[in-house]
Amino acid sequence: MKTERLRNKIIKFLQENGPQDSAKILDHLNDVTKWGSTPSQVGNILSKNKDFRKVGSTYRKGILSGSYEIAVWALKD
C-alpha cells in the first residue's frame, strides 16, 4: 500500500493524543516526515481506511475565508 507509512504515523498520533481534527493530523505528518503530505492525501487515508472513524466536526478560522468546518477523527474501537 502506498500510504502505509502515513497511515501508521496517523494511528500512532491518534493513540497518543486521542481524537484530532484533519488539520492537526496534516500538520503532524508534515512535521514528522521528510516528504510531507497533502490535504487530499490525508483526507483519502482517513475516509477510506477502516481503522479511522469520523467522530464529529469543528470550525477553524481561515485568514481569507472566515471560518470553515473540518472533520474530527478517532481510531475505531
PQR file with spaces between the fields and no chain letter, atoms N, CA, C, O and H, PARSE charges and radii, in Angstrom:
ATOM       1  N    MET     1       0.843   -1.182    0.000 -0.4000 1.5000
ATOM       2  CA   MET     1       0.000    0.000    0.000 -0.0000 2.0000
ATOM       3  C    MET     1       0.890    1.247    0.000  0.5500 1.7000
ATOM       4  O    MET     1       1.846    1.325    0.772 -0.5500 1.4000
ATOM       5  N    LYS     2       0.587    2.203   -0.845 -0.4000 1.5000
ATOM       6  CA   LYS     2       1.431    3.384   -0.994 -0.0000 2.0000
ATOM       7  C    LYS     2       1.417    4.289    0.232  0.5500 1.7000
ATOM       8  O    LYS     2       2.411    4.959    0.511 -0.5500 1.4000
ATOM       9  H    LYS     2      -0.189    2.140   -1.473  0.4000 1.0000
ATOM      10  N    THR     3       0.340    4.320    0.947 -0.4000 1.5000
ATOM      11  CA   THR     3       0.218    5.266    2.063 -0.0000 2.0000
ATOM      12  C    THR     3       0.358    4.584    3.423  0.5500 1.7000
ATOM      13  O    THR     3      -0.071    5.130    4.440 -0.5500 1.4000
ATOM      14  H    THR     3      -0.467    3.776    0.720  0.4000 1.0000
ATOM      15  N    GLU     4       0.955    3.400    3.444 -0.4000 1.5000
ATOM      16  CA   GLU     4       1.047    2.637    4.686 -0.0000 2.0000
ATOM      17  C    GLU     4       1.858    3.365    5.758  0.5500 1.7000
ATOM      18  O    GLU     4       1.477    3.352    6.929 -0.5500 1.4000
ATOM      19  H    GLU     4       1.304    2.957    2.618  0.4000 1.0000
ATOM      20  N    ARG     5       2.961    3.995    5.381 -0.4000 1.5000
ATOM      21  CA   ARG     5       3.770    4.723    6.366 -0.0000 2.0000
ATOM      22  C    ARG     5       2.999    5.894    6.968  0.5500 1.7000
ATOM      23  O    ARG     5       3.050    6.126    8.176 -0.5500 1.4000
ATOM      24  H    ARG     5       3.271    4.006    4.430  0.4000 1.0000
ATOM      25  N    LEU     6       2.288    6.623    6.122 -0.4000 1.5000
ATOM      26  CA   LEU     6       1.486    7.737    6.631 -0.0000 2.0000
ATOM      27  C    LEU     6       0.368    7.242    7.533  0.5500 1.7000
ATOM      28  O    LEU     6       0.107    7.830    8.582 -0.5500 1.4000
ATOM      29  H    LEU     6       2.246    6.435    5.141  0.4000 1.0000
ATOM      30  N    ARG     7      -0.290    6.168    7.130 -0.4000 1.5000
ATOM      31  CA   ARG     7      -1.376    5.597    7.932 -0.0000 2.0000
ATOM      32  C    ARG     7      -0.861    5.169    9.298  0.5500 1.7000
ATOM      33  O    ARG     7      -1.519    5.415   10.309 -0.5500 1.4000
ATOM      34  H    ARG     7      -0.077    5.690    6.278  0.4000 1.0000
ATOM      35  N    ASN     8       0.311    4.531    9.343 -0.4000 1.5000
ATOM      36  CA   ASN     8       0.879    4.096   10.620 -0.0000 2.0000
ATOM      37  C    ASN     8       1.228    5.290   11.512  0.5500 1.7000
ATOM      38  O    ASN     8       1.056    5.221   12.729 -0.5500 1.4000
ATOM      39  H    ASN     8       0.845    4.332    8.521  0.4000 1.0000
ATOM      40  N    LYS     9       1.711    6.371   10.924 -0.4000 1.5000
ATOM      41  CA   LYS     9       2.026    7.575   11.701 -0.0000 2.0000
ATOM      42  C    LYS     9       0.741    8.225   12.242  0.5500 1.7000
ATOM      43  O    LYS     9       0.732    8.738   13.361 -0.5500 1.4000
ATOM      44  H    LYS     9       1.850    6.427    9.935  0.4000 1.0000
ATOM      45  N    ILE    10      -0.331    8.205   11.457 -0.4000 1.5000
ATOM      46  CA   ILE    10      -1.612    8.748   11.916 -0.0000 2.0000
ATOM      47  C    ILE    10      -2.143    7.904   13.077  0.5500 1.7000
ATOM      48  O    ILE    10      -2.621    8.453   14.070 -0.5500 1.4000
ATOM      49  H    ILE    10      -0.323    7.789   10.548  0.4000 1.0000
ATOM      50  N    ILE    11      -2.066    6.583   12.962 -0.4000 1.5000
ATOM      51  CA   ILE    11      -2.538    5.696   14.024 -0.0000 2.0000
ATOM      52  C    ILE    11      -1.776    5.973   15.316  0.5500 1.7000
ATOM      53  O    ILE    11      -2.386    6.090   16.379 -0.5500 1.4000
ATOM      54  H    ILE    11      -1.678    6.137   12.156  0.4000 1.0000
ATOM      55  N    LYS    12      -0.463    6.078   15.238 -0.4000 1.5000
ATOM      56  CA   LYS    12       0.341    6.355   16.430 -0.0000 2.0000
ATOM      57  C    LYS    12      -0.025    7.712   17.032  0.5500 1.7000
ATOM      58  O    LYS    12      -0.130    7.841   18.251 -0.5500 1.4000
ATOM      59  H    LYS    12       0.032    5.983   14.374  0.4000 1.0000
ATOM      60  N    PHE    13      -0.218    8.722   16.182 -0.4000 1.5000
ATOM      61  CA   PHE    13      -0.569   10.061   16.653 -0.0000 2.0000
ATOM      62  C    PHE    13      -1.916   10.059   17.377  0.5500 1.7000
ATOM      63  O    PHE    13      -2.057   10.686   18.428 -0.5500 1.4000
ATOM      64  H    PHE    13      -0.132    8.617   15.191  0.4000 1.0000
ATOM      65  N    LEU    14      -2.900    9.359   16.820 -0.4000 1.5000
ATOM      66  CA   LEU    14      -4.220    9.309   17.440 -0.0000 2.0000
ATOM      67  C    LEU    14      -4.217    8.475   18.719  0.5500 1.7000
ATOM      68  O    LEU    14      -4.980    8.765   19.641 -0.5500 1.4000
ATOM      69  H    LEU    14      -2.785    8.850   15.967  0.4000 1.0000
ATOM      70  N    GLN    15      -3.373    7.445   18.792 -0.4000 1.5000
ATOM      71  CA   GLN    15      -3.254    6.666   20.021 -0.0000 2.0000
ATOM      72  C    GLN    15      -2.689    7.524   21.151  0.5500 1.7000
ATOM      73  O    GLN    15      -3.122    7.410   22.298 -0.5500 1.4000
ATOM      74  H    GLN    15      -2.754    7.209   18.043  0.4000 1.0000
ATOM      75  N    GLU    16      -1.733    8.372   20.826 -0.4000 1.5000
ATOM      76  CA   GLU    16      -1.080    9.194   21.845 -0.0000 2.0000
ATOM      77  C    GLU    16      -1.907   10.420   22.234  0.5500 1.7000
ATOM      78  O    GLU    16      -1.844   10.858   23.383 -0.5500 1.4000
ATOM      79  H    GLU    16      -1.381    8.464   19.895  0.4000 1.0000
ATOM      80  N    ASN    17      -2.685   10.983   21.299 -0.4000 1.5000
ATOM      81  CA   ASN    17      -3.351   12.262   21.529 -0.0000 2.0000
ATOM      82  C    ASN    17      -4.873   12.211   21.516  0.5500 1.7000
ATOM      83  O    ASN    17      -5.514   13.231   21.772 -0.5500 1.4000
ATOM      84  H    ASN    17      -2.736   10.627   20.366  0.4000 1.0000
ATOM      85  N    GLY    18      -5.463   11.075   21.230 -0.4000 1.5000
ATOM      86  CA   GLY    18      -6.914   10.987   21.160 -0.0000 2.0000
ATOM      87  C    GLY    18      -7.447   11.594   19.875  0.5500 1.7000
ATOM      88  O    GLY    18      -6.672   11.869   18.958 -0.5500 1.4000
ATOM      89  H    GLY    18      -4.942   10.247   21.023  0.4000 1.0000
ATOM      90  N    PRO    19      -8.753   11.810   19.787 -0.5600 1.5000
ATOM      91  CA   PRO    19      -9.357   12.359   18.566  0.2800 2.0000
ATOM      92  C    PRO    19      -8.763   13.723   18.202  0.5500 1.7000
ATOM      93  O    PRO    19      -8.569   14.581   19.063 -0.5500 1.4000
ATOM      94  N    GLN    20      -8.478   13.904   16.911 -0.4000 1.5000
ATOM      95  CA   GLN    20      -7.880   15.145   16.410 -0.0000 2.0000
ATOM      96  C    GLN    20      -8.564   15.519   15.096  0.5500 1.7000
ATOM      97  O    GLN    20      -9.111   14.667   14.396 -0.5500 1.4000
ATOM      98  H    GLN    20      -8.635   13.207   16.211  0.4000 1.0000
ATOM      99  N    ASP    21      -8.521   16.809   14.780 -0.4000 1.5000
ATOM     100  CA   ASP    21      -9.100   17.234   13.511 -0.0000 2.0000
ATOM     101  C    ASP    21      -8.109   17.023   12.362  0.5500 1.7000
ATOM     102  O    ASP    21      -6.917   16.810   12.581 -0.5500 1.4000
ATOM     103  H    ASP    21      -8.077   17.501   15.348  0.4000 1.0000
ATOM     104  N    SER    22      -8.622   17.085   11.156 -0.4000 1.5000
ATOM     105  CA   SER    22      -7.816   16.812    9.959 -0.0000 2.0000
ATOM     106  C    SER    22      -6.613   17.736    9.843  0.5500 1.7000
ATOM     107  O    SER    22      -5.538   17.299    9.430 -0.5500 1.4000
ATOM     108  H    SER    22      -9.591   17.258   10.978  0.4000 1.0000
ATOM     109  N    ALA    23      -6.775   18.991   10.197 -0.4000 1.5000
ATOM     110  CA   ALA    23      -5.683   19.956   10.071 -0.0000 2.0000
ATOM     111  C    ALA    23      -4.534   19.630   11.019  0.5500 1.7000
ATOM     112  O    ALA    23      -3.369   19.747   10.641 -0.5500 1.4000
ATOM     113  H    ALA    23      -7.648   19.345   10.532  0.4000 1.0000
ATOM     114  N    LYS    24      -4.851   19.224   12.243 -0.4000 1.5000
ATOM     115  CA   LYS    24      -3.800   18.858   13.195 -0.0000 2.0000
ATOM     116  C    LYS    24      -3.071   17.602   12.750  0.5500 1.7000
ATOM     117  O    LYS    24      -1.858   17.492   12.925 -0.5500 1.4000
ATOM     118  H    LYS    24      -5.798   19.129   12.550  0.4000 1.0000
ATOM     119  N    ILE    25      -3.799   16.660   12.177 -0.4000 1.5000
ATOM     120  CA   ILE    25      -3.179   15.442   11.660 -0.0000 2.0000
ATOM     121  C    ILE    25      -2.245   15.788   10.509  0.5500 1.7000
ATOM     122  O    ILE    25      -1.126   15.279   10.444 -0.5500 1.4000
ATOM     123  H    ILE    25      -4.785   16.750   12.035  0.4000 1.0000
ATOM     124  N    LEU    26      -2.691   16.641    9.610 -0.4000 1.5000
ATOM     125  CA   LEU    26      -1.852   17.062    8.478 -0.0000 2.0000
ATOM     126  C    LEU    26      -0.604   17.789    8.971  0.5500 1.7000
ATOM     127  O    LEU    26       0.495   17.519    8.488 -0.5500 1.4000
ATOM     128  H    LEU    26      -3.600   17.055    9.663  0.4000 1.0000
ATOM     129  N    ASP    27      -0.756   18.697    9.917 -0.4000 1.5000
ATOM     130  CA   ASP    27       0.393   19.416   10.472 -0.0000 2.0000
ATOM     131  C    ASP    27       1.388   18.453   11.112  0.5500 1.7000
ATOM     132  O    ASP    27       2.599   18.606   10.951 -0.5500 1.4000
ATOM     133  H    ASP    27      -1.649   18.916   10.310  0.4000 1.0000
ATOM     134  N    HIS    28       0.877   17.469   11.832 -0.4000 1.5000
ATOM     135  CA   HIS    28       1.750   16.485   12.471 -0.0000 2.0000
ATOM     136  C    HIS    28       2.539   15.696   11.421  0.5500 1.7000
ATOM     137  O    HIS    28       3.747   15.508   11.562 -0.5500 1.4000
ATOM     138  H    HIS    28      -0.107   17.345   11.962  0.4000 1.0000
ATOM     139  N    LEU    29       1.857   15.239   10.374 -0.4000 1.5000
ATOM     140  CA   LEU    29       2.544   14.476    9.327 -0.0000 2.0000
ATOM     141  C    LEU    29       3.618   15.315    8.649  0.5500 1.7000
ATOM     142  O    LEU    29       4.700   14.811    8.348 -0.5500 1.4000
ATOM     143  H    LEU    29       0.876   15.391   10.259  0.4000 1.0000
ATOM     144  N    ASN    30       3.331   16.577    8.409 -0.4000 1.5000
ATOM     145  CA   ASN    30       4.310   17.434    7.759 -0.0000 2.0000
ATOM     146  C    ASN    30       5.486   17.762    8.683  0.5500 1.7000
ATOM     147  O    ASN    30       6.572   18.094    8.208 -0.5500 1.4000
ATOM     148  H    ASN    30       2.452   16.986    8.654  0.4000 1.0000
ATOM     149  N    ASP    31       5.276   17.670    9.995 -0.4000 1.5000
ATOM     150  CA   ASP    31       6.365   17.907   10.948 -0.0000 2.0000
ATOM     151  C    ASP    31       7.277   16.692   11.111  0.5500 1.7000
ATOM     152  O    ASP    31       8.491   16.843   11.247 -0.5500 1.4000
ATOM     153  H    ASP    31       4.394   17.400   10.381  0.4000 1.0000
ATOM     154  N    VAL    32       6.698   15.487   11.099 -0.4000 1.5000
ATOM     155  CA   VAL    32       7.483   14.293   11.416 -0.0000 2.0000
ATOM     156  C    VAL    32       8.003   13.533   10.204  0.5500 1.7000
ATOM     157  O    VAL    32       8.821   12.627   10.358 -0.5500 1.4000
ATOM     158  H    VAL    32       5.712   15.365   10.989  0.4000 1.0000
ATOM     159  N    THR    33       7.549   13.878    9.009 -0.4000 1.5000
ATOM     160  CA   THR    33       8.049   13.191    7.822 -0.0000 2.0000
ATOM     161  C    THR    33       8.862   14.145    6.952  0.5500 1.7000
ATOM     162  O    THR    33       8.603   15.347    6.900 -0.5500 1.4000
ATOM     163  H    THR    33       6.884   14.614    8.884  0.4000 1.0000
ATOM     164  N    LYS    34       9.830   13.583    6.288 -0.4000 1.5000
ATOM     165  CA   LYS    34      10.672   14.391    5.422 -0.0000 2.0000
ATOM     166  C    LYS    34       9.935   14.771    4.140  0.5500 1.7000
ATOM     167  O    LYS    34      10.152   15.850    3.589 -0.5500 1.4000
ATOM     168  H    LYS    34      10.040   12.606    6.331  0.4000 1.0000
ATOM     169  N    TRP    35       9.073   13.889    3.674 -0.4000 1.5000
ATOM     170  CA   TRP    35       8.396   14.098    2.395 -0.0000 2.0000
ATOM     171  C    TRP    35       7.074   14.841    2.537  0.5500 1.7000
ATOM     172  O    TRP    35       6.596   15.415    1.559 -0.5500 1.4000
ATOM     173  H    TRP    35       8.897   13.012    4.121  0.4000 1.0000
ATOM     174  N    GLY    36       6.468   14.849    3.721 -0.4000 1.5000
ATOM     175  CA   GLY    36       5.224   15.581    3.939 -0.0000 2.0000
ATOM     176  C    GLY    36       4.025   14.902    3.305  0.5500 1.7000
ATOM     177  O    GLY    36       4.105   13.760    2.854 -0.5500 1.4000
ATOM     178  H    GLY    36       6.857   14.383    4.516  0.4000 1.0000
ATOM     179  N    SER    37       2.929   15.611    3.277 -0.4000 1.5000
ATOM     180  CA   SER    37       1.687   15.091    2.728 -0.0000 2.0000
ATOM     181  C    SER    37       0.809   16.251    2.288  0.5500 1.7000
ATOM     182  O    SER    37       1.035   17.398    2.675 -0.5500 1.4000
ATOM     183  H    SER    37       2.864   16.539    3.643  0.4000 1.0000
ATOM     184  N    THR    38      -0.193   15.942    1.474 -0.4000 1.5000
ATOM     185  CA   THR    38      -1.135   16.960    1.016 -0.0000 2.0000
ATOM     186  C    THR    38      -2.459   16.779    1.752  0.5500 1.7000
ATOM     187  O    THR    38      -2.746   15.685    2.238 -0.5500 1.4000
ATOM     188  H    THR    38      -0.376   15.010    1.159  0.4000 1.0000
ATOM     189  N    PRO    39      -3.268   17.829    1.841 -0.5600 1.5000
ATOM     190  CA   PRO    39      -4.581   17.684    2.485  0.2800 2.0000
ATOM     191  C    PRO    39      -5.459   16.613    1.817  0.5500 1.7000
ATOM     192  O    PRO    39      -6.189   15.896    2.501 -0.5500 1.4000
ATOM     193  N    SER    40      -5.388   16.509    0.513 -0.4000 1.5000
ATOM     194  CA   SER    40      -6.180   15.493   -0.195 -0.0000 2.0000
ATOM     195  C    SER    40      -5.734   14.087    0.173  0.5500 1.7000
ATOM     196  O    SER    40      -6.561   13.196    0.363 -0.5500 1.4000
ATOM     197  H    SER    40      -4.794   17.091   -0.043  0.4000 1.0000
ATOM     198  N    GLN    41      -4.443   13.894    0.271 -0.4000 1.5000
ATOM     199  CA   GLN    41      -3.914   12.574    0.610 -0.0000 2.0000
ATOM     200  C    GLN    41      -4.342   12.166    2.019  0.5500 1.7000
ATOM     201  O    GLN    41      -4.752   11.026    2.239 -0.5500 1.4000
ATOM     202  H    GLN    41      -3.771   14.618    0.116  0.4000 1.0000
ATOM     203  N    VAL    42      -4.248   13.089    2.968 -0.4000 1.5000
ATOM     204  CA   VAL    42      -4.656   12.792    4.344 -0.0000 2.0000
ATOM     205  C    VAL    42      -6.158   12.525    4.406  0.5500 1.7000
ATOM     206  O    VAL    42      -6.587   11.599    5.094 -0.5500 1.4000
ATOM     207  H    VAL    42      -3.915   14.015    2.790  0.4000 1.0000
ATOM     208  N    GLY    43      -6.956   13.313    3.706 -0.4000 1.5000
ATOM     209  CA   GLY    43      -8.401   13.094    3.673 -0.0000 2.0000
ATOM     210  C    GLY    43      -8.762   11.736    3.116  0.5500 1.7000
ATOM     211  O    GLY    43      -9.662   11.075    3.634 -0.5500 1.4000
ATOM     212  H    GLY    43      -6.607   14.065    3.147  0.4000 1.0000
ATOM     213  N    ASN    44      -8.080   11.309    2.074 -0.4000 1.5000
ATOM     214  CA   ASN    44      -8.347    9.992    1.495 -0.0000 2.0000
ATOM     215  C    ASN    44      -7.950    8.871    2.444  0.5500 1.7000
ATOM     216  O    ASN    44      -8.672    7.881    2.566 -0.5500 1.4000
ATOM     217  H    ASN    44      -7.349   11.846    1.653  0.4000 1.0000
ATOM     218  N    ILE    45      -6.816    9.013    3.116 -0.4000 1.5000
ATOM     219  CA   ILE    45      -6.385    7.991    4.068 -0.0000 2.0000
ATOM     220  C    ILE    45      -7.416    7.857    5.178  0.5500 1.7000
ATOM     221  O    ILE    45      -7.804    6.746    5.539 -0.5500 1.4000
ATOM     222  H    ILE    45      -6.230    9.817    3.018  0.4000 1.0000
ATOM     223  N    LEU    46      -7.859    8.981    5.717 -0.4000 1.5000
ATOM     224  CA   LEU    46      -8.792    8.951    6.847 -0.0000 2.0000
ATOM     225  C    LEU    46     -10.170    8.439    6.450  0.5500 1.7000
ATOM     226  O    LEU    46     -10.785    7.680    7.199 -0.5500 1.4000
ATOM     227  H    LEU    46      -7.544    9.884    5.424  0.4000 1.0000
ATOM     228  N    SER    47     -10.654    8.838    5.301 -0.4000 1.5000
ATOM     229  CA   SER    47     -12.026    8.480    4.928 -0.0000 2.0000
ATOM     230  C    SER    47     -12.147    7.077    4.344  0.5500 1.7000
ATOM     231  O    SER    47     -13.204    6.458    4.463 -0.5500 1.4000
ATOM     232  H    SER    47     -10.155    9.455    4.692  0.4000 1.0000
ATOM     233  N    LYS    48     -11.099    6.564    3.722 -0.4000 1.5000
ATOM     234  CA   LYS    48     -11.209    5.275    3.037 -0.0000 2.0000
ATOM     235  C    LYS    48     -10.621    4.109    3.819  0.5500 1.7000
ATOM     236  O    LYS    48     -10.678    2.969    3.359 -0.5500 1.4000
ATOM     237  H    LYS    48     -10.240    7.067    3.626  0.4000 1.0000
ATOM     238  N    ASN    49     -10.059    4.376    4.990 -0.4000 1.5000
ATOM     239  CA   ASN    49      -9.448    3.321    5.776 -0.0000 2.0000
ATOM     240  C    ASN    49     -10.376    2.921    6.912  0.5500 1.7000
ATOM     241  O    ASN    49     -11.002    3.776    7.539 -0.5500 1.4000
ATOM     242  H    ASN    49     -10.012    5.303    5.363  0.4000 1.0000
ATOM     243  N    LYS    50     -10.464    1.638    7.174 -0.4000 1.5000
ATOM     244  CA   LYS    50     -11.382    1.135    8.194 -0.0000 2.0000
ATOM     245  C    LYS    50     -10.858    1.317    9.616  0.5500 1.7000
ATOM     246  O    LYS    50     -11.589    1.053   10.571 -0.5500 1.4000
ATOM     247  H    LYS    50      -9.955    0.944    6.665  0.4000 1.0000
ATOM     248  N    ASP    51      -9.607    1.763    9.780 -0.4000 1.5000
ATOM     249  CA   ASP    51      -9.050    1.973   11.117 -0.0000 2.0000
ATOM     250  C    ASP    51      -9.540    3.272   11.748  0.5500 1.7000
ATOM     251  O    ASP    51      -9.429    3.449   12.961 -0.5500 1.4000
ATOM     252  H    ASP    51      -9.014    1.977    9.004  0.4000 1.0000
ATOM     253  N    PHE    52     -10.081    4.182   10.942 -0.4000 1.5000
ATOM     254  CA   PHE    52     -10.467    5.504   11.425 -0.0000 2.0000
ATOM     255  C    PHE    52     -11.974    5.700   11.314  0.5500 1.7000
ATOM     256  O    PHE    52     -12.636    5.114   10.457 -0.5500 1.4000
ATOM     257  H    PHE    52     -10.172    4.039    9.956  0.4000 1.0000
ATOM     258  N    ARG    53     -12.499    6.544   12.208 -0.4000 1.5000
ATOM     259  CA   ARG    53     -13.915    6.901   12.114 -0.0000 2.0000
ATOM     260  C    ARG    53     -14.059    8.396   12.395  0.5500 1.7000
ATOM     261  O    ARG    53     -13.315    8.969   13.190 -0.5500 1.4000
ATOM     262  H    ARG    53     -11.962    7.020   12.904  0.4000 1.0000
ATOM     263  N    LYS    54     -15.006    8.996   11.744 -0.4000 1.5000
ATOM     264  CA   LYS    54     -15.306   10.409   11.945 -0.0000 2.0000
ATOM     265  C    LYS    54     -16.188   10.531   13.178  0.5500 1.7000
ATOM     266  O    LYS    54     -17.253    9.919   13.252 -0.5500 1.4000
ATOM     267  H    LYS    54     -15.611    8.530   11.098  0.4000 1.0000
ATOM     268  N    VAL    55     -15.735   11.335   14.155 -0.4000 1.5000
ATOM     269  CA   VAL    55     -16.469   11.438   15.416 -0.0000 2.0000
ATOM     270  C    VAL    55     -17.170   12.780   15.570  0.5500 1.7000
ATOM     271  O    VAL    55     -17.877   12.997   16.554 -0.5500 1.4000
ATOM     272  H    VAL    55     -14.869   11.832   14.095  0.4000 1.0000
ATOM     273  N    GLY    56     -16.989   13.668   14.629 -0.4000 1.5000
ATOM     274  CA   GLY    56     -17.641   14.965   14.727 -0.0000 2.0000
ATOM     275  C    GLY    56     -16.987   15.969   13.813  0.5500 1.7000
ATOM     276  O    GLY    56     -16.283   15.611   12.869 -0.5500 1.4000
ATOM     277  H    GLY    56     -16.415   13.492   13.830  0.4000 1.0000
ATOM     278  N    SER    57     -17.228   17.234   14.106 -0.4000 1.5000
ATOM     279  CA   SER    57     -16.629   18.294   13.308 -0.0000 2.0000
ATOM     280  C    SER    57     -16.367   19.495   14.198  0.5500 1.7000
ATOM     281  O    SER    57     -16.937   19.632   15.280 -0.5500 1.4000
ATOM     282  H    SER    57     -17.800   17.525   14.873  0.4000 1.0000
ATOM     283  N    THR    58     -15.500   20.348   13.718 -0.4000 1.5000
ATOM     284  CA   THR    58     -15.160   21.563   14.426 -0.0000 2.0000
ATOM     285  C    THR    58     -14.972   22.675   13.405  0.5500 1.7000
ATOM     286  O    THR    58     -14.831   22.408   12.212 -0.5500 1.4000
ATOM     287  H    THR    58     -15.037   20.237   12.838  0.4000 1.0000
ATOM     288  N    TYR    59     -14.968   23.888   13.858 -0.4000 1.5000
ATOM     289  CA   TYR    59     -14.763   25.024   12.966 -0.0000 2.0000
ATOM     290  C    TYR    59     -13.362   25.564   13.123  0.5500 1.7000
ATOM     291  O    TYR    59     -12.822   25.616   14.228 -0.5500 1.4000
ATOM     292  H    TYR    59     -15.082   24.105   14.827  0.4000 1.0000
ATOM     293  N    ARG    60     -12.785   25.962   12.023 -0.4000 1.5000
ATOM     294  CA   ARG    60     -11.441   26.539   12.006 -0.0000 2.0000
ATOM     295  C    ARG    60     -11.513   27.876   11.301  0.5500 1.7000
ATOM     296  O    ARG    60     -12.188   28.012   10.280 -0.5500 1.4000
ATOM     297  H    ARG    60     -13.223   25.920   11.125  0.4000 1.0000
ATOM     298  N    LYS    61     -10.825   28.856   11.840 -0.4000 1.5000
ATOM     299  CA   LYS    61     -10.820   30.184   11.227 -0.0000 2.0000
ATOM     300  C    LYS    61      -9.769   30.244   10.142  0.5500 1.7000
ATOM     301  O    LYS    61      -8.623   29.841   10.341 -0.5500 1.4000
ATOM     302  H    LYS    61     -10.277   28.746   12.670  0.4000 1.0000
ATOM     303  N    GLY    62     -10.178   30.756    8.986 -0.4000 1.5000
ATOM     304  CA   GLY    62      -9.263   30.987    7.892 -0.0000 2.0000
ATOM     305  C    GLY    62      -8.905   32.454    7.803  0.5500 1.7000
ATOM     306  O    GLY    62      -9.638   33.310    8.299 -0.5500 1.4000
ATOM     307  H    GLY    62     -11.109   31.083    8.825  0.4000 1.0000
ATOM     308  N    ILE    63      -7.797   32.742    7.184 -0.4000 1.5000
ATOM     309  CA   ILE    63      -7.356   34.131    7.064 -0.0000 2.0000
ATOM     310  C    ILE    63      -8.249   34.900    6.096  0.5500 1.7000
ATOM     311  O    ILE    63      -8.654   36.028    6.379 -0.5500 1.4000
ATOM     312  H    ILE    63      -7.202   32.047    6.781  0.4000 1.0000
ATOM     313  N    LEU    64      -8.551   34.296    4.970 -0.4000 1.5000
ATOM     314  CA   LEU    64      -9.324   34.982    3.940 -0.0000 2.0000
ATOM     315  C    LEU    64     -10.794   34.587    3.909  0.5500 1.7000
ATOM     316  O    LEU    64     -11.654   35.390    3.547 -0.5500 1.4000
ATOM     317  H    LEU    64      -8.222   33.380    4.740  0.4000 1.0000
ATOM     318  N    SER    65     -11.074   33.351    4.288 -0.4000 1.5000
ATOM     319  CA   SER    65     -12.423   32.837    4.041 -0.0000 2.0000
ATOM     320  C    SER    65     -13.309   32.776    5.276  0.5500 1.7000
ATOM     321  O    SER    65     -14.349   32.120    5.229 -0.5500 1.4000
ATOM     322  H    SER    65     -10.376   32.699    4.582  0.4000 1.0000
ATOM     323  N    GLY    66     -12.958   33.412    6.354 -0.4000 1.5000
ATOM     324  CA   GLY    66     -13.780   33.313    7.559 -0.0000 2.0000
ATOM     325  C    GLY    66     -13.536   32.001    8.257  0.5500 1.7000
ATOM     326  O    GLY    66     -12.383   31.613    8.446 -0.5500 1.4000
ATOM     327  H    GLY    66     -12.113   33.945    6.392  0.4000 1.0000
ATOM     328  N    SER    67     -14.586   31.303    8.648 -0.4000 1.5000
ATOM     329  CA   SER    67     -14.408   30.012    9.295 -0.0000 2.0000
ATOM     330  C    SER    67     -15.014   28.910    8.427  0.5500 1.7000
ATOM     331  O    SER    67     -15.928   29.141    7.635 -0.5500 1.4000
ATOM     332  H    SER    67     -15.522   31.618    8.495  0.4000 1.0000
ATOM     333  N    TYR    68     -14.479   27.724    8.604 -0.4000 1.5000
ATOM     334  CA   TYR    68     -14.977   26.583    7.842 -0.0000 2.0000
ATOM     335  C    TYR    68     -14.948   25.347    8.721  0.5500 1.7000
ATOM     336  O    TYR    68     -14.237   25.298    9.724 -0.5500 1.4000
ATOM     337  H    TYR    68     -13.737   27.537    9.247  0.4000 1.0000
ATOM     338  N    GLU    69     -15.725   24.358    8.335 -0.4000 1.5000
ATOM     339  CA   GLU    69     -15.892   23.147    9.129 -0.0000 2.0000
ATOM     340  C    GLU    69     -14.885   22.082    8.689  0.5500 1.7000
ATOM     341  O    GLU    69     -14.699   21.851    7.495 -0.5500 1.4000
ATOM     342  H    GLU    69     -16.303   24.398    7.520  0.4000 1.0000
ATOM     343  N    ILE    70     -14.237   21.435    9.666 -0.4000 1.5000
ATOM     344  CA   ILE    70     -13.351   20.309    9.369 -0.0000 2.0000
ATOM     345  C    ILE    70     -13.717   19.129   10.263  0.5500 1.7000
ATOM     346  O    ILE    70     -14.259   19.308   11.354 -0.5500 1.4000
ATOM     347  H    ILE    70     -14.389   21.623   10.637  0.4000 1.0000
ATOM     348  N    ALA    71     -13.414   17.923    9.792 -0.4000 1.5000
ATOM     349  CA   ALA    71     -13.790   16.702   10.493 -0.0000 2.0000
ATOM     350  C    ALA    71     -12.830   16.398   11.641  0.5500 1.7000
ATOM     351  O    ALA    71     -11.645   16.725   11.585 -0.5500 1.4000
ATOM     352  H    ALA    71     -12.973   17.778    8.906  0.4000 1.0000
ATOM     353  N    VAL    72     -13.368   15.769   12.676 -0.4000 1.5000
ATOM     354  CA   VAL    72     -12.566   15.258   13.791 -0.0000 2.0000
ATOM     355  C    VAL    72     -12.546   13.738   13.666  0.5500 1.7000
ATOM     356  O    VAL    72     -13.588   13.107   13.484 -0.5500 1.4000
ATOM     357  H    VAL    72     -14.331   15.503   12.722  0.4000 1.0000
ATOM     358  N    TRP    73     -11.346   13.155   13.766 -0.4000 1.5000
ATOM     359  CA   TRP    73     -11.153   11.724   13.536 -0.0000 2.0000
ATOM     360  C    TRP    73     -10.626   11.025   14.787  0.5500 1.7000
ATOM     361  O    TRP    73      -9.900   11.615   15.587 -0.5500 1.4000
ATOM     362  H    TRP    73     -10.500   13.667   13.914  0.4000 1.0000
ATOM     363  N    ALA    74     -11.005    9.759   14.939 -0.4000 1.5000
ATOM     364  CA   ALA    74     -10.525    8.911   16.035 -0.0000 2.0000
ATOM     365  C    ALA    74     -10.296    7.515   15.495  0.5500 1.7000
ATOM     366  O    ALA    74     -10.711    7.186   14.384 -0.5500 1.4000
ATOM     367  H    ALA    74     -11.594    9.279   14.289  0.4000 1.0000
ATOM     368  N    LEU    75      -9.628    6.695   16.301 -0.4000 1.5000
ATOM     369  CA   LEU    75      -9.441    5.291   15.939 -0.0000 2.0000
ATOM     370  C    LEU    75     -10.709    4.521   16.243  0.5500 1.7000
ATOM     371  O    LEU    75     -11.416    4.828   17.203 -0.5500 1.4000
ATOM     372  H    LEU    75      -9.292    6.962   17.204  0.4000 1.0000
ATOM     373  N    LYS    76     -10.995    3.529   15.434 -0.4000 1.5000
ATOM     374  CA   LYS    76     -12.144    2.648   15.727 -0.0000 2.0000
ATOM     375  C    LYS    76     -11.792    1.787   16.919  0.5500 1.7000
ATOM     376  O    LYS    76     -10.630    1.433   17.117 -0.5500 1.4000
ATOM     377  H    LYS    76     -10.421    3.279   14.654  0.4000 1.0000
ATOM     378  N    ASP    77     -12.789    1.451   17.708 -0.4000 1.5000
ATOM     379  CA   ASP    77     -12.572    0.621   18.897 -0.0000 2.0000
ATOM     380  C    ASP    77     -12.314   -0.823   18.528  0.5500 1.7000
ATOM     381  O    ASP    77     -12.111   -1.659   19.409 -0.5500 1.4000
ATOM     382  H    ASP    77     -13.733    1.738   17.547  0.4000 1.0000
